[in-house]
Amino acid sequence: MDEPDVSEMEKEIQRLQQQLDMLDNRLDNIDSMVTAVAERVMSQLVTLNITCPHCRKNIEIAVVGNQRPTR
């Protein structure tokens, strides 16, 4: 049996590490956006307009809050 070359394994590990770093950055960005939206929702009306991918109907969702979250 051929065992994987050490340099190939190192390259694969490095590639996986880069992908994990990219995923971590994306999750951080999503967290920042969700936090910003949550803070806005707690202080004022937010309306989301979404188009259903199946029936193509427009759906409007209004979210209202009246206080800021405490940390």
Number of C-alpha atoms within 10 A of each C-alpha: 3 4 5 8 9 9 9 10 11 11 12 12 12 12 12 12 12 12 12 12 12 12 12 12 12 12 12 12 12 12 12 12 12 12 12 11 13 15 15 15 20 16 15 14 12 16 12 10 11 12 12 10 8 6 7 9 10 11 11 11 10 11 12 13 15 10 11 13 11 4 3
